[in-house]
Amino acid sequence: MSDIALAVSGLGRAFGEMWAVRGLDLEVQRGEIFGLVGPDGAGKTTTMRMLTGILAASEGQATVAGFSIHDDAEAIKARISYMSQRFGLYGDLTVEENLRFYADLYEVPRRDREPLEEKLLGFSNLTPFRKRQARNLSGGMKQKLGLACALIHKPEILFLDEPTNGVDPVSRRDFWRILYAMLKKGVTIFVSTAYLDEAERCSRVGLMHRGRLIRCDTPQKLKEGLPGQLLELETGQPRDAREALAAQLGSSRVSLFGGMLHLYTEDAAEAEQIRAILQQAGIAVLAEKIITPTLEDVFIHWVTRDDAEAAA
Amino acid sequence: MSPEYAVEVHDLTRKFGDFVAVDRVSLSVETGQVFGFLGPNGAGKSTTIRMLCGLLLPSSGAGRVAGFDIMTESETIKRHIGYMSQKFSLYDDLSVEENIDFFTGIYNVPRIRRRERKDWVLDMAGLADKRDNLTRSLAGGWKQRLALGCAVLHEPPILFLDEPTSGVDPLSRRQFWDLIAQMAQRGTTVFVTTHYMEEAEYCDELALISRGRMIAKGKPAELKTVIPEDILEIRVEHPFEVLEQLENSGLVKEVALFGDTLHAVVEDAGAATTAVGDFLAGRGLAATGITQVRPSMEDVFVSLVELEDRRSTEGAQT
């Protein structure tokens, strides 16, 4: 078994005239958890559907678990799991009936089933609800059951398309606990998410925009790679300060965060300008420091810049 | 209307049969504040919001919203608030402009103000050049801003937002919160629920409910000081191996991977830093750094909800 779970080169998909994804190059190692983030319509779902053998690529190459997406889509499907945004659970089947249905579908050998079922139910804290119909589960429980079904045939690679949308933080954390357990067993995880605090948990993160991968690195390096700095300012009047700065610098660069002002600046001289604006508005700065940006700051910076370049 | 509090309710309770969905919730929201209302799915958030909006009559309790009595003046309350749910109640088969016109009628916006309000929504949402587009063809972020605009056409003093950013991408989310900050700056009170904990940081005040009961209230920075645990960030060469070792060490309550570092939940940062450092060094896995980090809002949320769950389970057993 090679160490490479996914090798993608020049991958693209057009719908009519429109390229949903183009020129995608990417390598994911076995046992890695790779996060794909990007605005709506960036091409995340299209990418995932090509890699899972569901959608044919228009150009380029990719091997998944060692098999080509062009020639061996069926071999790929047997070795991966794909949990889409509308994962197919059967509402009128119980929790354990859903699991058995997927075990049948993936032809899991009978003798392996019972211990695996028990383990997956235990992992997902669904054991007490095994006889409950899936439609009567909460949103978070449904997601965990979907994940359990996706894991019943012990896939080598798990693809998850925005798996935790609308799920509350406690259930999300349970969900991630299951993912860690899978990672420890050597499963590779490829996940798209709109939650950037979740992307922080990935070993590497790819930022997609307008069909292209515009940044790809570890969360740490992505943050270090921001050309500017994030300033945190403490003032007595955070709202007024935000208004004053947004009026001069544009509102996308200033935000209120836990009563503090966060301001992204690429230019050291601008720090002077910021102080001048606040002074003019009669607002005193009580404290000022440079803080580590979040992945959301990184995301907003590169997407905004890419948009500006496209417009120019 | 009381100038100080836009929402002030005491012991708000709602039962459905034997089930107590909301249990004696009291809260006050100052005028012009952004108030974040957090809780797990099924905690009673939507039931509370529906009572505050005059859509559902409380089983008991008392209070005022926009100065009107929630028990007796729900119809008046409905006219003085804006409400936007996660489902953005827009008509997909109408154009952007037709949706605005429709809601202008529903909310009885005076004729003389209609043109001005429509232009304001189109401008605020950045939809001026998309006014003839079908709503269904809009991307999530546009749709969300249109829904927000339609919810405030009648310029309500209070705006209720029920998970307004679910499934919307980060850039659109940040633009949305910019709009919220601007509205609050002009005096609108905003009452919002969200599952995105980094968004909770944008709020002036937060309340956390679980199983229908209020379990914590305060400013974001204050809530971070109420959790009993500390969080350590541990930098190591081999995070997976260390993760496994630490899980079975008894030294940490919980440990999780964060990219190439580990986050551990511990009783006391000082003692645990030494203990974890020694433990790892003894196994040839010495950490390159162990530092205490500020808990994230998610750490706070999960810790408080799990604490409450343990309490109520213990309570049930005794």
Boltz contact constraints between the chains, C-beta under 6 A:
constraints:
  - contact:
      token1: [A, 39]
      token2: [B, 169]
      max_distance: 6.0
  - contact:
      token1: [A, 39]
      token2: [B, 171]
      max_distance: 6.0
  - contact:
      token1: [A, 40]
      token2: [B, 139]
      max_distance: 6.0
  - contact:
      token1: [A, 40]
      token2: [B, 140]
      max_distance: 6.0
  - contact:
      token1: [A, 40]
      token2: [B, 169]
      max_distance: 6.0
  - contact:
      token1: [A, 41]
      token2: [B, 139]
      max_distance: 6.0
  - contact:
      token1: [A, 138]
      token2: [B, 41]
      max_distance: 6.0
  - contact:
      token1: [A, 138]
      token2: [B, 42]
      max_distance: 6.0
  - contact:
      token1: [A, 139]
      token2: [B, 41]
      max_distance: 6.0
  - contact:
      token1: [A, 140]
      token2: [B, 41]
      max_distance: 6.0
  - contact:
      token1: [A, 165]
      token2: [B, 167]
      max_distance: 6.0
  - contact:
      token1: [A, 166]
      token2: [B, 166]
      max_distance: 6.0
  - contact:
      token1: [A, 168]
      token2: [B, 40]
      max_distance: 6.0
  - contact:
      token1: [A, 168]
      token2: [B, 41]
      max_distance: 6.0
  - contact:
      token1: [A, 168]
      token2: [B, 195]
      max_distance: 6.0
  - contact:
      token1: [A, 169]
      token2: [B, 197]
      max_distance: 6.0
  - contact:
      token1: [A, 169]
      token2: [B, 298]
      max_distance: 6.0
  - contact:
      token1: [A, 169]
      token2: [B, 301]
      max_distance: 6.0
  - contact:
      token1: [A, 169]
      token2: [B, 302]
      max_distance: 6.0
  - contact:
      token1: [A, 170]
      token2: [B, 40]
      max_distance: 6.0
  - contact:
      token1: [A, 170]
      token2: [B, 302]
      max_distance: 6.0
  - contact:
      token1: [A, 170]
      token2: [B, 305]
      max_distance: 6.0
  - contact:
      token1: [A, 173]
      token2: [B, 302]
      max_distance: 6.0
  - contact:
      token1: [A, 194]
      token2: [B, 169]
      max_distance: 6.0
  - contact:
      token1: [A, 196]
      token2: [B, 170]
      max_distance: 6.0
  - contact:
      token1: [A, 197]
      token2: [B, 198]
      max_distance: 6.0
  - contact:
      token1: [A, 200]
      token2: [B, 258]
      max_distance: 6.0
  - contact:
      token1: [A, 200]
      token2: [B, 259]
      max_distance: 6.0
  - contact:
      token1: [A, 201]
      token2: [B, 258]
      max_distance: 6.0
  - contact:
      token1: [A, 218]
      token2: [B, 259]
      max_distance: 6.0
  - contact:
      token1: [A, 218]
      token2: [B, 260]
      max_distance: 6.0
  - contact:
      token1: [A, 219]
      token2: [B, 259]
      max_distance: 6.0
  - contact:
      token1: [A, 239]
      token2: [B, 185]
      max_distance: 6.0
  - contact:
      token1: [A, 243]
      token2: [B, 185]
      max_distance: 6.0
  - contact:
      token1: [A, 251]
      token2: [B, 178]
      max_distance: 6.0
  - contact:
      token1: [A, 256]
      token2: [B, 202]
      max_distance: 6.0
  - contact:
      token1: [A, 257]
      token2: [B, 201]
      max_distance: 6.0
  - contact:
      token1: [A, 258]
      token2: [B, 201]
      max_distance: 6.0
  - contact:
      token1: [A, 258]
      token2: [B, 220]
      max_distance: 6.0
  - contact:
      token1: [A, 258]
      token2: [B, 221]
      max_distance: 6.0
  - contact:
      token1: [A, 259]
      token2: [B, 221]
      max_distance: 6.0
  - contact:
      token1: [A, 296]
      token2: [B, 170]
      max_distance: 6.0
  - contact:
      token1: [A, 299]
      token2: [B, 170]
      max_distance: 6.0
  - contact:
      token1: [A, 300]
      token2: [B, 171]
      max_distance: 6.0
  - contact:
      token1: [A, 303]
      token2: [B, 171]
      max_distance: 6.0
